[in-house]
Amino acid sequence: MKQDNYQIIDFGKKDYLEILKLQEDLFQKKQNDETSQDYILIGEHFHVYTAGKRTKQEHIYNIPENIPLIKIERGGSITFHGLGQIVVYPIMDLRIKKLSVKNFVHRLEEAIIKTCKYFNVDAFRKEKLTGVFTKEGKIGFIGLRVSKFITMHGLSLNVNVDKKYFSYINPCGISTEVVNISDYKNVNSDEVKQLLLKNILSSL
């Protein structure tokens, strides 16, 4: 589906490695100037832990043996992805939008905040921390890779994910509880996904 300048790829529910491969392929095409198309990938992953470049061994407590841990080239520390959590991966050229990395992160955070507030969840930023929080815990996560102004990886928003899997790690390397939108209002992932995509498109 095309919308504005973006090719929207709704991948539904897929294994992380399958979508990581797709991201890398599109990222390399843009790096090599083989396409001017920007992309937004959106969907959910089956259970997986991903470890960014800032992951330390003490951030990993005792993750279940049946859940893969994948080391990836993005900022941030370790996090968990699972069904009930929406992930969004913009693969785009920041120069076209005249955005710095800082402004790009700010706009992704703003899209998460707008989505949460639609469901009457009071979400906000915290000074010197990346992501989106509520008074009860962290609800939105951001981890990026940017090279030659091209972005990959992106954001995740907890809708009704099983939070116990976060207890096996120190999410993002900071000591915080995690929360779902469903902790505040009964919602489903598809409803949140469409609104989040709309807010991202309007933010970018």
Secondary structure, 3 states (H helix, E strand, C coil): CEECCEEEEEEEEECHHHHHHHHHHHHHHHHCCCCCCEEEEEEEECCEEEECCCCCHHHECCCCCCCCEEECCCCCCEEEECCCEEEEEEECEHHHHCCCHHHHHHHHHHHHHHHHHHCCCCCEEECCEEEEEECCEEEEEEEEEEECCEEEEEEEEECCCCHHHHHHECHHHCCCCECCHHHCCCCCHHHHHHHHHHHHHHHC
